[in-house]
Amino acid sequence: MKKLLLFLSICFIGFNLSALADQYDINTDLWSDYNADEIINNGKEATNVTDEEFEKALKQIDSKVNRWKNWAERRKLPKGEEFSQSNETELLNNEHGEDSSLPVMSLPVELKIGEGIVPVGHYQVKGEIVDGQPVLNLYQAHYLMAKVPAVETKEDFDKEEILFADWVSEGENRIKIIYGSLDFNAYAYVDLAN
């Protein structure tokens, strides 16, 4: 019985499709327009499309199809200027200036340099050669706190870093500030304030 119903259903659908094809004059010959001299779409003749027009059309379709995806990706981007990993170092240097790459040294005691006292705190150390002599400049924020005359050396003080600043105790009343950079390595002896 099931086979008979299936056979009748297939026959019924097949006869209806052929009747619809005759009623609407559907061209069943697929090869009739093959290799035609002129192709006409909606009453207009087909024209060549440039690469720019094609890319523009693809972008328009993409913007419509992926509207929500594009919206979500635009929301992920940071506001303001374009930011990427490749220009992160440049951005940090521009924002914080030259002092941002200086090594930081923590002083737990007050130091006496000349007539002045350098208080306890964290200092960025910048080494310079002034008139042929190395000088260690101690900065807090962007303020120059002290200039310490130093002695240039070839010793790297057993540090693994290229750019460093630290201090070493030299008895009860002195410390040795050590500094290293690509340009030169130096040290300076400084007396404690008390």
C-alpha positions as CSV (number, residue, x, y, z in Angstrom):
1,M,0.0,0.0,0.0
2,K,2.9,2.4,0.9
3,K,4.6,1.8,-2.5
4,L,1.3,2.5,-4.3
5,L,0.9,5.8,-2.5
6,L,4.5,6.8,-3.1
7,F,4.1,6.0,-6.8
8,L,0.9,8.0,-7.2
9,S,2.5,11.0,-5.3
10,I,5.4,11.1,-7.7
11,C,3.2,10.8,-10.7
12,F,1.0,13.6,-9.5
13,I,3.9,16.0,-8.8
14,G,5.5,15.2,-12.2
15,F,2.2,15.9,-14.1
16,N,1.7,19.2,-12.2
17,L,5.3,20.3,-13.0
18,S,4.9,19.6,-16.7
19,A,1.5,21.5,-16.7
20,L,3.1,24.5,-15.0
21,A,6.0,24.5,-17.5
22,D,3.5,24.6,-20.4
23,Q,1.3,27.2,-18.7
24,Y,4.1,29.7,-18.1
25,D,6.1,28.8,-21.3
26,I,9.2,27.9,-19.4
27,N,12.1,27.3,-21.8
28,T,13.2,23.7,-21.1
29,D,16.1,23.9,-23.6
30,L,19.0,25.1,-21.5
31,W,21.3,25.4,-24.5
32,S,19.2,27.7,-26.6
33,D,21.0,30.9,-25.4
34,Y,24.5,29.4,-25.5
35,N,27.1,31.4,-27.4
36,A,24.6,34.2,-28.2
37,D,26.1,37.4,-29.7
38,E,24.4,39.7,-27.3
39,I,23.4,39.0,-23.7
40,I,20.5,41.1,-22.5
41,N,19.6,41.5,-18.8
42,N,16.5,43.4,-17.9
43,G,16.4,45.2,-21.2
44,K,20.0,46.4,-20.8
45,E,23.1,45.2,-22.6
46,A,25.9,43.8,-20.5
47,T,29.0,46.0,-20.1
48,N,32.5,45.4,-18.9
49,V,33.3,46.2,-15.3
50,T,36.6,47.7,-14.1
51,D,38.5,46.3,-11.1
52,E,37.7,49.3,-9.0
53,E,33.9,49.0,-9.7
54,F,34.1,45.3,-8.9
55,E,35.9,45.9,-5.6
56,K,33.4,48.7,-4.7
57,A,30.5,46.3,-5.3
58,L,32.2,43.6,-3.2
59,K,32.6,46.0,-0.3
60,Q,29.0,47.1,-0.5
61,I,27.8,43.5,-0.5
62,D,30.2,42.6,2.3
63,S,29.0,45.6,4.4
64,K,25.4,44.5,4.0
65,V,26.0,40.8,4.6
66,N,28.4,41.2,7.5
67,R,26.8,44.2,9.1
68,W,26.7,42.9,12.6
69,K,30.2,41.3,12.4
70,N,31.7,44.6,11.2
71,W,29.9,46.6,13.9
72,A,31.3,44.3,16.6
73,E,34.9,44.6,15.2
74,R,34.6,48.4,15.1
75,R,33.5,48.5,18.7
76,K,36.7,46.5,19.7
77,L,39.0,49.2,18.3
78,P,40.4,51.7,20.8
79,K,39.1,55.3,20.4
80,G,41.3,58.0,19.1
81,E,44.5,57.4,17.2
82,E,45.3,54.1,15.5
83,F,47.2,51.8,17.9
84,S,48.9,48.6,17.1
85,Q,51.6,46.5,18.7
86,S,54.2,47.6,16.2
87,N,54.1,51.2,17.2
88,E,53.7,50.6,21.0
89,T,57.4,51.4,21.8
90,E,57.3,54.6,19.7
91,L,54.1,55.7,21.4
92,L,55.5,55.2,24.9
93,N,58.7,57.1,24.0
94,N,56.7,60.0,22.6
95,E,54.4,60.2,25.6
96,H,57.0,59.8,28.3
97,G,60.0,61.3,26.5
98,E,63.6,60.2,26.6
99,D,63.6,59.6,30.4
100,S,61.1,56.7,30.1
101,S,63.9,54.3,29.2
102,L,66.3,55.3,32.0
103,P,67.1,52.7,34.7
104,V,65.6,53.3,38.1
105,M,67.6,53.1,41.3
106,S,66.1,53.0,44.8
107,L,68.0,54.8,47.5
108,P,67.2,53.7,51.1
109,V,69.3,56.4,52.7
110,E,70.0,60.2,52.3
111,L,73.1,61.1,50.4
112,K,75.3,64.1,50.7
113,I,76.4,65.4,47.3
114,G,78.4,68.6,47.5
115,E,76.5,71.0,49.8
116,G,73.1,69.4,49.1
117,I,71.3,66.4,50.4
118,V,69.5,63.8,48.2
119,P,66.5,62.4,50.0
120,V,65.4,58.8,50.2
121,G,63.5,57.7,47.1
122,H,63.5,56.2,43.6
123,Y,65.6,57.9,41.0
124,Q,66.1,57.5,37.3
125,V,69.8,57.6,36.4
126,K,71.1,59.2,33.2
127,G,74.7,59.0,32.4
128,E,76.3,61.7,30.3
129,I,79.8,62.7,29.2
130,V,80.3,66.4,29.9
131,D,83.6,67.9,28.8
132,G,85.1,64.5,28.6
133,Q,84.1,63.4,32.1
134,P,81.2,61.1,32.9
135,V,78.4,62.5,35.1
136,L,75.5,60.6,36.6
137,N,72.3,62.7,36.7
138,L,69.6,61.6,39.2
139,Y,66.0,62.5,38.2
140,Q,62.8,62.2,40.1
141,A,59.9,62.6,37.6
142,H,61.3,65.2,35.2
143,Y,63.2,67.2,37.9
144,L,67.0,66.9,38.0
145,M,67.8,66.2,41.7
146,A,71.6,65.8,41.6
147,K,74.7,65.6,39.3
148,V,77.3,63.2,40.5
149,P,80.8,63.2,39.0
150,A,81.7,59.6,38.1
151,V,84.6,57.5,36.8
152,E,84.3,55.7,33.5
153,T,85.2,52.0,33.5
154,K,85.2,48.9,31.3
155,E,83.8,46.8,34.2
156,D,80.2,45.5,33.8
157,F,79.7,44.9,37.6
158,D,78.4,41.4,36.9
159,K,75.1,42.7,35.6
160,E,73.2,40.8,32.9
161,E,71.4,44.0,31.6
162,I,73.0,46.4,29.3
163,L,71.3,49.5,30.8
164,F,71.4,49.4,34.6
165,A,71.8,51.6,37.7
166,D,72.3,50.3,41.3
167,W,74.3,51.0,44.4
168,V,76.7,48.9,46.5
169,S,77.6,49.5,50.2
170,E,81.2,50.7,50.6
171,G,81.7,50.7,54.4
172,E,79.5,52.4,56.9
173,N,79.5,56.0,55.5
174,R,79.7,55.5,51.7
175,I,77.9,53.9,48.8
176,K,79.1,53.2,45.3
177,I,76.6,54.1,42.6
178,I,77.2,51.9,39.5
179,Y,75.8,52.7,36.1
180,G,75.9,50.9,32.7
181,S,74.7,51.8,29.2
182,L,75.5,51.1,25.6
183,D,77.7,54.2,25.6
184,F,79.8,53.7,28.8
185,N,79.9,52.1,32.3
186,A,80.7,54.3,35.3
187,Y,80.8,54.4,39.1
188,A,80.8,57.1,41.7
189,Y,81.5,57.1,45.5
190,V,79.0,59.1,47.5
191,D,78.9,59.9,51.2
192,L,75.9,59.2,53.4
193,A,74.2,62.3,54.9
194,N,74.4,61.2,58.6
